[in-house]
Amino acid sequence: MKGIAIGVFLAIVGVILWLTTKEVETPVVSLHKAGLVLAIVGGAEALFALLGWAKKADK
């Protein structure tokens, strides 16, 4: 359950960054692109945690 919560949290923060920081420029990394990466990683984390939880409940 903890992995699902972390994944959802990362996805929400990533989407917020992706939608709100399009015009912000930083010297190292674009916050817009970092938000998109966070959203994808968070979604994958939640999906894999959910699949693992379902597999464990199946046994």
Contacts in CASP RR format, 6 or more apart in sequence:
PFRMAT RR
TARGET T0000
AUTHOR 0000-0000-0000
METHOD contacts of the structure
MODEL  1
MKGIAIGVFLAIVGVILWLTTKEVETPVVSLHKAGLVLAIVGGAEALFAL
LGWAKKADK
1 49 0 8 1.000
1 53 0 8 1.000
2 49 0 8 1.000
3 45 0 8 1.000
3 46 0 8 1.000
3 49 0 8 1.000
4 46 0 8 1.000
4 49 0 8 1.000
4 50 0 8 1.000
4 53 0 8 1.000
6 42 0 8 1.000
6 45 0 8 1.000
6 46 0 8 1.000
6 49 0 8 1.000
7 41 0 8 1.000
7 42 0 8 1.000
7 43 0 8 1.000
7 45 0 8 1.000
7 46 0 8 1.000
7 49 0 8 1.000
8 42 0 8 1.000
8 43 0 8 1.000
8 46 0 8 1.000
9 42 0 8 1.000
10 38 0 8 1.000
10 39 0 8 1.000
10 41 0 8 1.000
10 42 0 8 1.000
10 43 0 8 1.000
10 45 0 8 1.000
11 38 0 8 1.000
11 39 0 8 1.000
11 42 0 8 1.000
11 43 0 8 1.000
11 46 0 8 1.000
13 35 0 8 1.000
13 38 0 8 1.000
14 34 0 8 1.000
14 35 0 8 1.000
14 36 0 8 1.000
14 37 0 8 1.000
14 38 0 8 1.000
14 39 0 8 1.000
14 42 0 8 1.000
15 35 0 8 1.000
15 39 0 8 1.000
17 31 0 8 1.000
17 32 0 8 1.000
17 34 0 8 1.000
17 35 0 8 1.000
17 38 0 8 1.000
18 32 0 8 1.000
18 35 0 8 1.000
18 36 0 8 1.000
18 38 0 8 1.000
18 39 0 8 1.000
21 30 0 8 1.000
21 31 0 8 1.000
21 32 0 8 1.000
21 35 0 8 1.000
22 32 0 8 1.000
24 31 0 8 1.000
24 32 0 8 1.000
END
